[in-house]
């Protein structure tokens, strides 16, 4: 929903610059989730696929990266909904990692005025 709100805004270099650290934090979070899930192949595909969304002239990169993250997570979820660790490792559960990522991004998006 946040990505859709951002897409409705007129593209601007200033907004894209403010969104860049949020995108980078989300990318790092997803890489951590895929690592926790021991999904090396998916992590490799994720890294390779990102290049098409992070080119310098790319408008609305945030919405496109968010969509790509969503697709990646859906492929990684065995039941299409919840992410489970391969075994109990004592690590933070991937679902919790995703929730924290979204909450952090939501706060940052509101702070910079990207969503109302």
Sine and cosine of phi, psi and omega as CSV:
sin_phi,cos_phi,sin_psi,cos_psi,sin_omega,cos_omega
0.00,0.00,-0.65,0.76,0.01,-1.00
-0.89,0.45,-0.65,0.76,0.01,-1.00
-0.88,0.47,-0.63,0.78,0.02,-1.00
-0.91,0.41,-0.64,0.77,0.03,-1.00
-0.89,0.45,-0.65,0.76,0.00,-1.00
-0.93,0.38,-0.61,0.80,0.02,-1.00
-0.89,0.46,-0.46,0.89,-0.02,-1.00
-0.96,0.27,-0.34,0.94,0.03,-1.00
-0.97,0.26,0.47,-0.88,0.08,-1.00
-0.93,0.38,0.72,-0.69,0.01,-1.00
-0.87,0.50,0.69,-0.73,0.08,-1.00
-0.54,-0.84,0.55,-0.83,0.01,-1.00
-0.90,0.44,-0.57,0.82,0.00,-1.00
-0.90,0.43,-0.69,0.72,0.01,-1.00
-0.91,0.42,-0.70,0.71,0.01,-1.00
-0.85,0.53,-0.64,0.77,0.00,-1.00
-0.91,0.42,-0.64,0.77,0.02,-1.00
-0.93,0.36,-0.52,0.86,-0.02,-1.00
-0.98,0.19,-0.36,0.93,-0.08,-1.00
-0.82,0.57,-0.75,0.67,0.01,-1.00
-0.91,0.41,-0.51,0.86,0.04,-1.00
-0.92,0.40,-0.70,0.72,0.05,-1.00
-0.86,0.52,-0.73,0.68,-0.04,-1.00
-0.89,0.45,-0.63,0.78,0.04,-1.00
-0.91,0.42,-0.65,0.76,0.01,-1.00
-0.92,0.40,-0.64,0.77,0.04,-1.00
-0.88,0.48,-0.71,0.70,0.02,-1.00
-0.88,0.47,-0.64,0.77,0.01,-1.00
-0.89,0.45,-0.70,0.71,-0.03,-1.00
-0.92,0.40,-0.62,0.79,0.07,-1.00
-0.88,0.47,-0.64,0.77,0.05,-1.00
-0.90,0.43,-0.65,0.76,0.02,-1.00
-0.89,0.46,-0.75,0.66,-0.02,-1.00
-0.89,0.45,-0.58,0.81,0.05,-1.00
-0.91,0.40,-0.69,0.72,0.02,-1.00
-0.88,0.47,-0.55,0.83,0.01,-1.00
-0.99,0.14,-0.09,1.00,-0.03,-1.00
0.86,0.51,0.67,0.74,0.01,-1.00
-0.95,-0.30,0.96,0.28,-0.07,-1.00
-0.89,0.45,-0.66,0.76,-0.01,-1.00
-0.90,0.44,-0.69,0.73,0.02,-1.00
-0.91,0.42,-0.62,0.78,0.03,-1.00
-0.89,0.45,-0.65,0.76,0.03,-1.00
-0.91,0.41,-0.69,0.73,0.04,-1.00
-0.89,0.46,-0.64,0.77,0.02,-1.00
-0.87,0.50,-0.76,0.65,-0.01,-1.00
-0.88,0.47,-0.68,0.74,0.00,-1.00
-0.91,0.40,-0.65,0.76,-0.03,-1.00
-0.95,0.32,-0.42,0.91,-0.04,-1.00
-0.88,0.47,-0.54,0.84,-0.10,-1.00
-0.82,0.57,-0.55,0.84,-0.02,-1.00
-0.95,0.32,-0.31,0.95,-0.03,-1.00
-0.98,-0.21,-0.22,0.98,-0.11,-0.99
-0.93,-0.36,0.32,0.95,0.04,-1.00
-0.92,0.38,0.57,-0.82,-0.10,-0.99
-0.81,0.58,-0.58,0.81,-0.06,-1.00
-1.00,0.02,0.06,1.00,-0.07,-1.00
-0.94,0.35,0.87,-0.50,0.09,-1.00
-0.99,0.10,0.54,-0.84,0.05,-1.00
0.83,0.55,0.64,0.77,0.00,-1.00
-0.86,0.52,-0.57,0.82,-0.04,-1.00
-0.85,0.53,-0.78,0.63,-0.03,-1.00
-0.89,0.47,-0.64,0.77,-0.02,-1.00
-0.94,0.34,-0.66,0.75,0.03,-1.00
-0.92,0.39,-0.66,0.75,0.05,-1.00
-0.85,0.53,-0.68,0.73,0.03,-1.00
-0.88,0.47,-0.67,0.74,0.01,-1.00
-0.91,0.41,-0.64,0.77,0.06,-1.00
-0.88,0.48,-0.71,0.71,0.01,-1.00
-0.86,0.50,-0.72,0.69,0.02,-1.00
-0.87,0.50,-0.68,0.73,-0.01,-1.00
-0.89,0.46,-0.71,0.71,0.00,-1.00
-0.91,0.40,-0.62,0.79,0.02,-1.00
-0.89,0.45,-0.65,0.76,0.04,-1.00
-0.92,0.40,-0.49,0.87,-0.06,-1.00
-0.99,0.12,-0.31,0.95,-0.04,-1.00
-1.00,0.10,0.89,-0.46,-0.05,-1.00
-0.86,0.51,-0.55,0.83,0.01,-1.00
-0.96,-0.26,0.18,0.98,0.00,-1.00
0.98,0.22,0.10,1.00,-0.07,-1.00
-0.70,-0.72,-0.78,0.62,-0.13,-0.99
-0.90,-0.43,0.59,-0.80,0.03,-1.00
-0.99,-0.17,0.77,-0.64,-0.01,-1.00
-0.86,-0.51,0.62,-0.79,0.11,-0.99
-0.94,0.34,0.54,-0.84,0.03,-1.00
-0.85,0.52,-0.54,0.84,0.05,-1.00
-0.41,-0.91,0.27,-0.96,0.04,-1.00
-0.94,0.34,0.92,-0.40,-0.03,-1.00
-0.90,-0.43,-0.07,1.00,-0.06,-1.00
1.00,0.10,-0.06,1.00,0.01,-1.00
-0.99,0.17,0.27,-0.96,0.07,-1.00
-0.89,0.46,0.69,-0.73,-0.01,-1.00
-0.93,0.37,0.62,-0.79,-0.02,-1.00
-0.83,0.55,-0.62,0.78,0.02,-1.00
-0.86,0.50,-0.64,0.77,0.02,-1.00
-0.93,0.37,-0.61,0.79,0.04,-1.00
-0.88,0.47,-0.66,0.75,0.01,-1.00
-0.92,0.39,-0.70,0.72,0.01,-1.00
-0.85,0.52,-0.71,0.70,0.02,-1.00
-0.88,0.47,-0.65,0.76,0.02,-1.00
-0.88,0.48,-0.74,0.67,-0.04,-1.00
-0.91,0.42,-0.68,0.74,0.02,-1.00
-0.89,0.45,-0.71,0.71,0.02,-1.00
-0.88,0.48,-0.71,0.70,0.00,-1.00
-0.90,0.43,-0.66,0.75,0.01,-1.00
-0.86,0.51,-0.70,0.72,0.02,-1.00
-0.89,0.46,-0.68,0.73,0.00,-1.00
-0.92,0.40,-0.66,0.76,0.02,-1.00
-0.89,0.46,-0.66,0.76,0.04,-1.00
-0.92,0.39,-0.66,0.75,-0.02,-1.00
-0.87,0.49,-0.64,0.76,-0.03,-1.00
-1.00,0.05,-0.03,1.00,0.04,-1.00
0.99,0.17,0.34,0.94,-0.02,-1.00
-0.98,0.20,-0.40,0.92,0.07,-1.00
-0.77,-0.64,0.45,-0.89,0.00,-1.00
-0.91,-0.41,0.00,0.00,0.00,0.00
